[in-house]
Structures are given as structure tokens and as C-alpha cells.
Amino acid sequence: MPPTTRTHLEAARTVAAASFGDPGEREFDIRYWDGTLERGTRTPPPFTVVIRDPAALRMMLLPPSEISIVESFVSGRIDVEGDLEAAIRLGDAVGERVRNVVSMAKLVPVILSLPRASASSVRSLRFVRPEDGTAPARASDSAAIRHHYDVGNAFYTLWLDSEMLYTCAYFRTGSESLEDAQLDKLEHICRKLRLQPGERLLDIGCGWGGLVRYAASRYGVTAHGITLSAAQAEYAQSRIAAEGLGRSCRVEVRDYRDLGPPARYDKVVAVGVTEHVAADAQPGYFAAAHRVLEPGGLFLNHCEVSLGRARPRTLRQRVSDRIWRRDEFIEKYVFPEARLVPVAHVIGSAESVGFELRDVEGLREHYAMTLRHWLHRLEAHEQEAKRLVGEHTYRVWRLYMSAGAQGFSSARINIIQTLLAKPDASGRSRVPLTREDLYGPAEMSRSGKRLPAA
């Protein structure tokens, strides 16, 4: 081994020990670019961290931040073989180590002895606001949606279910297939809305149209879906036509802010929309739904919320999070403009425009399971995914799904369904006295299973 290479390897092993712990302290393995393997305490290991070149650790730790770790992975310089969700937990552990000023001061000279990484093309995947961030919110929102969803329908078909449902599934036991759990989610939503034949349903942010098609064919409603993604709308309309549902449902590209008279609906639903709406704009979002909903109507809003931001944070913790640039990966690469807020903010925004809260259900564990299904299906189609969207985008999505599953399972984030009513002039809402109709013996779900009694 040439002296320079040997020196780089020695420096890398020193940096790895300081960042990840000594081999005797960690359960996972580390493999270096020359094949050198440091074994941890478990056999087989839950995962192996792969350091692909001498510049990798310098890229990962300078500057020390969560986004630096992420970009070293997305670039391919750092890799993980095995359970990526388990490896995600390393991020905070590394952060605690490298944020120790004394330890970092000693480590910096060793890190600087490693070669500098060449300019990485990975940053080109970041979202850039239109006109350098000066564009109106509407243009920025539209661009953000296209950034996430317009990677091509073929990519999503690799790992979504056959109905193309890109939202949290509903697991009754945890052993269901993704297909069954997603169909049960649609059934659950329709039951919560107490849909009746002939009613008019609006689906805000309808995705590829799975819910509007289900509601129209199963419940006999007239369903209208809106999305900001042209690729989604085109796919949805083709499925509607193929299934002969053109008279009862339609999907179009439209902004929820353009909703208003003469459009009126008996029921409104939005699944996975609120998290894309800025906190100060959420009252306006709920007002748009309230405006088009008939008195006595129901609105089911399904969204992610932050548990962490609802909890008290000391000034030191807030400063540390800002320096560590926590959650910047999701904001820059995956869901641009998305900011999760506490559940109290979501409900307060809804109530501020006249909605009445009738029911709330937390589905945190359900989303962790959903993300694991998606991740396993994506990984099973690795080569095809890379052919469609490229190596870097594949890595972004694999990391996002793993981080999401870890976030839900560790109670950093939650997902809730809120059932909101718009009482009529007499104060009446179309909600039964109990929840028995949701779980009682009823029709067969479209998945072919009988829904169990409560």
C-alpha cells in the first residue's frame, strides 16, 4: 500500500472511531475503500457502513451537520448495506460526538489530513425556489409539488400498490399486504365521511385518483379530485376512463385556493396536503374547504404533525438543532416547502374558520409500517429505479423512507385523521352519536375481506 494511502486509511479509522465509537462499542461493521473490515460486536451485523473513498469522512463531517452526513450518503461516498432504518439512528449519535467542542478540536486536524472531495453533483437535486425565493407562495408551492411528484409515474409504480396510493395505509393487524391495507384505508376514510349515494365529494390533493375512483365506484358519489401535478392528473384521468367512471368522477390540475362558488360539496377530504401548507397559511387552507362545503357537511383532513415541535425546547436545544441543521434533508431534497406543525396548530387553524372537531385518530404506527413496505419494494427494484431516476435520486428516496419510518416509530412525528364538521344554521352535523358504524359488521371491503366488528 502506498504511504499516502496508508496514511489516509489510518486517519479515516481514527475519525471513524471518534465519530461512530470504537469497534468494541458498536454492533455494526465498517468497511473501508481498500477492503479493510472492522467488525462490531454482532454477527451478523444489522448493517455495514461502507466508506468508499478517502474523502468520504471529510465530506461527512465538515461542516459538522445532519445535511453533511446526508449528502455524503446521497453522493455514494458513504453507503449502508443492510438495515438502513437502523443505521439512521447513527445520525444523532454522531451529532452528539462531533458537537463536543473539545473532542472536535482534537479531531479537526485529522479530518483535514484526508483529501478534499471534488464538487458533488448531488446538490443539483436540491429544490430551488422560483426566482431565488421571491416568487409568490402559489408559484413556489406548485414548483415544490412538481419537484416531488413529477419524477415519472413509472418510478412510483415500482413500489406503490396497484391503486397508486401514496399515503399512509391502514393496518388492522399488521400482517396485511400493502394492497389490502391501502384498500382498507380507503374504506376507513369513506366510512368516516359517512358517504351516501348521490353525494358530491371533493378530494383536495387527490394524487393519482385512487380515492375518488373508490368512492365513486363503491359508494355511488360524484367525486372531483384536484392536484397540482399534471403527471398525476393525466394518470388519474386515464384510469377513470379505463374503469368507465367518467360520468361520476374527474381529476384536474387545480389549486385549492381557486375553489369557490358555484362549486359546492357535501363532503371534502384531503390526504397528505396540510403538511405542504405553511403554518401561517393553514387557516386559509381550511377556509377554502369550509367555503365550498355545504352546511352540515364533513371534512376529513389526514396529515403529518410534529410531536417534537409540540414539546418544550430549551434555548440550548433550539440553537443546537439550528447549528446541526436538523430536518434540512427533507426540506431540501424530498418535500420542499413542507413544515410540520404540532397537532394543536392544525386543529386551531380549522376551528378558527368555523369547523367543529368531531373525531381525531392517530396513525403513527401505521405510517411506519407503510414506509417499510415502500422501502422493501423500492429496494427490490433497485436497478430499474436507478435506470428511471438515477443513482442519486434513488438514494434520496431510500434515505427518506428509512428516516421517515424511524421518525414515526420513535415518536418524533405522528399522522392524524381529523374529522371536521361544518354545522348548519341549527347546529346540526351529519355525524352519528357513536363510532359503531365504522367498525360494526358491514359490507365486504373491496379487498375481499369482511370488516370485523368492534
Secondary structure as UniProt FT lines:
FT   HELIX           3..20
FT   HELIX           23..25
FT   STRAND          29..31
FT   TURN            33..34
FT   STRAND          37..38
FT   STRAND          47..51
FT   TURN            54..55
FT   HELIX           56..61
FT   TURN            62..64
FT   HELIX           66..74
FT   TURN            75..76
FT   STRAND          78..82
FT   HELIX           84..88
FT   HELIX           90..98
FT   HELIX           101..112
FT   HELIX           121..125
FT   HELIX           130..133
FT   HELIX           137..149
FT   TURN            150..151
FT   HELIX           153..157
FT   TURN            158..159
FT   TURN            162..163
FT   HELIX           178..192
FT   TURN            193..194
FT   TURN            197..198
FT   STRAND          200..204
FT   TURN            207..208
FT   HELIX           210..219
FT   STRAND          222..227
FT   HELIX           230..242
FT   TURN            243..244
FT   TURN            246..248
FT   STRAND          249..253
FT   HELIX           256..258
FT   TURN            261..262
FT   STRAND          265..271
FT   HELIX           274..276
FT   HELIX           279..281
FT   HELIX           282..292
FT   STRAND          293..306
FT   HELIX           308..310
FT   HELIX           315..324
FT   TURN            325..327
FT   HELIX           328..329
FT   HELIX           330..334
FT   TURN            336..337
FT   HELIX           343..352
FT   TURN            353..354
FT   STRAND          356..362
FT   HELIX           364..380
FT   HELIX           382..389
FT   HELIX           391..409
FT   TURN            410..411
FT   STRAND          413..421
FT   TURN            425..426
FT   HELIX           436..439
FT   TURN            446..447
//
